[in-house]
């Protein structure tokens, strides 16, 4: 009975995250309307859609103490990064190909180089610097890495002009009457946050930020119960919560990224669809891990990860790096991105999922792979 309750809780919280993401997406569209293609996806969309990973890491770390907590945070962000790099671009490609009846789509090589190489660099830094003892400066270093990336993105961006007039609040339509208030209340209950907050008014920077904040709040609350459901599910099936975080929590927390990227693909914004996924990974690794680690270490002191959990984390980080490099090569080389590349990415994610499940149950066939990863880690350390 408890395992069913856990699954229901995970599914329900995933639905809440998805609904809250709808409100976030329209608010982000307005706030990022002056950004160039690829930049909005890698900054505003990526940060907002990565809020679940950030809140999940906070919940894991501060609720379940240092060792299990941070391992769960790393599991979530790394698993989400693999999901974002493999599954989201693949789904975006397949949706665009079917919708526009194309044989392939083209994504800017500049976007792939910029975000792909930055992601690989962030993952490599994570591998060589994060060990069994984690201190505040580890978190600070990761955050500064993202600040530098975001600063470069915004500095190099060519802003669109001529849209400032959209911010004129004098043209808003007024909403009055009990019926409208009632409709808004119903919309809020249904998690139709756009209608509940904006209604029939025009989008402005003010109400867009309000919608963004409320959507993020719903995502944060949902993430708390998502972690509770994952912990309960892990205890019922008899494996460490770390492995559940890598697969289930990671996939659930990637729902906003998936929705935003697929919607961008449907609009023909292929650069944003890919840069959102890659930019989310950079945010996850640098900020969703860095900020909770920094705050926890400042308040409670260093985080010590036991050797057995650290061993699992080593394997996960190296797998993440190699799969990211493989995906980068798929993105960059060749003419366009078609079905073969999409299915190749999905196959890579399937391998990752099978490996994690096999490792959780200590299946013997994964031992040689795990041992090889540890040998590589020794050379990098």
C-alpha positions, -999 to 999 in steps of 0.1 A, spaced: 0 0 0 28 24 9 46 18 -24 13 28 -42 11 59 -21 47 68 -30 40 64 -67 8 85 -65 27 112 -46 55 112 -72 30 113 -101 9 141 -85 38 163 -77 52 158 -112 18 170 -125 19 201 -102 54 209 -115 42 206 -151 12 229 -145 32 254 -126 57 254 -155 30 266 -179 27 298 -159 64 301 -157 68 296 -195 45 325 -205 60 348 -179 95 339 -191 85 345 -227 75 381 -218 105 389 -197 129 374 -223 112 389 -253 141 412 -261 167 384 -259 183 369 -290 176 333 -301 195 308 -279 202 333 -251 167 333 -236 167 295 -237 201 293 -220 193 319 -193 158 328 -183 142 295 -195 171 274 -182 172 290 -148 134 289 -143 130 254 -155 158 243 -132 141 255 -101 129 219 -93 165 207 -92 176 236 -69 147 230 -45 151 193 -45 188 197 -36 178 220 -8 152 195 5 176 165 3 205 184 19 187 202 47 161 175 55 182 144 53 215 159 67 248 162 49 258 127 35 225 112 22 212 147 14 240 159 -8 243 125 -25 206 128 -33 212 163 -46 240 152 -68 219 123 -80 191 145 -89 211 171 -107 233 146 -126 204 124 -135 185 155 -147 215 166 -167 216 133 -185 178 135 -191 181 170 -204 210 162 -227 195 131 -242 158 129 -239 147 166 -242 166 173 -275 154 140 -289 118 147 -281 122 182 -295 136 169 -327 109 143 -332 81 167 -324 95 193 -349 101 167 -376 65 155 -373 49 189 -369 67 206 -398 71 174 -419 109 178 -421 137 153 -426 160 172 -402 163 204 -383 192 228 -379 206 241 -347 232 269 -346 267 255 -343 275 285 -322 249 276 -297 261 240 -295 297 251 -291 290 277 -266 267 257 -243 281 223 -250 317 231 -242 307 251 -212 287 221 -199 316 197 -205 339 221 -187 315 224 -157 312 186 -155 350 182 -156 355 207 -128 329 189 -108 348 156 -112 382 169 -103 373 191 -74 344 174 -55 356 147 -31 345 131 2 349 164 21 330 194 7 334 229 20 318 263 14 343 273 -12 334 244 -34 299 258 -36 312 293 -41 334 281 -69 305 264 -87 283 295 -84 310 318 -97 314 296 -127 278 301 -136 279 338 -129 308 341 -154 288 321 -180 256 341 -175 276 373 -176 292 364 -209 258 354 -224 242 387 -214 272 408 -224 274 393 -259 237 394 -265 223 416 -292 191 431 -278 161 435 -300 146 469 -301 112 485 -306 93 464 -281 94 487 -251 59 500 -260 45 466 -249 51 476 -213 25 504 -213 2 495 -185 -23 522 -195 -37 499 -222 -46 471 -198 -81 458 -198 -99 462 -165 -114 432 -148 -143 438 -124 -170 418 -109 -175 387 -87 -177 364 -117 -142 373 -128 -129 368 -93 -147 335 -91 -132 324 -124 -98 334 -112 -102 314 -80 -113 284 -100 -83 288 -123 -60 290 -93 -75 258 -79 -69 241 -113 -33 255 -113 -41 276 -144 -18 302 -130 -16 324 -161 -54 330 -160 -54 333 -122 -27 359 -120 -29 377 -154 -65 372 -164 -75 393 -193 -49 420 -186 -19 426 -208 14 412 -198 37 437 -181 70 432 -164 53 436 -130 26 409 -134 50 387 -153 74 387 -123 45 380 -100 34 350 -121 71 338 -122 74 340 -84 41 322 -77 48 295 -103 82 290 -87 66 288 -53 43 260 -65 73 242 -80 92 244 -47 63 230 -26 58 202 -51 95 194 -49 93 189 -12 66 163 -16 84 148 -46 114 141 -23 91 126 3 75 103 -23 109 93 -36 122 85 -1 92 64 6 95 46 -27 132 38 -21 125 24 13 97 2 -1 118 -13 -29 148 -17 -7 174 5 -24 192 37 -15 173 69 -21 203 81 -41 194 57 -70 157 68 -70 169 104 -71 190 97 -102 162 82 -122 127 92 -108 133 125 -91 156 136 -119 131 129 -146 103 145 -126 123 176 -120 131 178 -157 94 182 -166 97 220 -169 127 218 -192 109 192 -213 78 214 -217 97 246 -225 120 229 -251 91 210 -268 71 243 -270 101 261 -285 105 233 -310 68 236 -320 74 273 -326 104 266 -347 128 280 -321 153 251 -324 182 271 -309 162 279 -277 149 243 -275 185 229 -273 201 258 -254 174 255 -227 183 219 -221 220 225 -221 218 258 -202 196 240 -175 224 215 -171 250 242 -165 227 259 -140 220 225 -123 257 216 -119 269 251 -109 240 267 -90 215 239 -80 245 221 -63 266 251 -55 241 273 -36 227 246 -12 263 233 -6 276 268 1 248 277 25 249 243 43 287 245 48 285 281 60 258 272 86 268 237 97 303 232 85 319 209 59 299 181 43 314 146 46 303 119 22 310 83 32 333 63 9 305 40 -4 283 69 -14 312 88 -28 321 57 -49 286 58 -65 289 96 -71 322 91 -89 306 66 -113 276 90 -119 298 120 -126 320 102 -151 290 87 -169 275 121 -171 307 135 -186 311 107 -212 275 108 -222 276 146 -225 306 144 -248 288 118 -269 257 139 -272 279 170 -281 295 150 -309 260 140 -322 248 176 -320 278 191 -337 288 168 -365 267 160 -395 241 180 -415 211 187 -393 195 166 -366 171 139 -378 154 108 -365 186 87 -363 203 112 -340 171 115 -319 169 77 -315 206 76 -308 202 100 -279 173 80 -265 194 48 -267 221 65 -247 197 75 -220 183 39 -220 218 26 -213 223 51 -185 190 41 -169 198 3 -172 232 9 -157 219 28 -127 192 2 -120 217 -26 -123 241 -8 -100 214 -3 -74 208 -40 -73 245 -49 -75 242 -69 -107 276 -85 -115 277 -74 -152 281 -38 -143 312 -43 -121 337 -41 -150 322 -8 -161 322 6 -126 358 -5 -120 369 11 -153 352 44 -142 371 43 -109 404 38 -127 397 69 -149 388 89 -118 422 80 -102 440 94 -133 419 126 -132 423 132 -94 
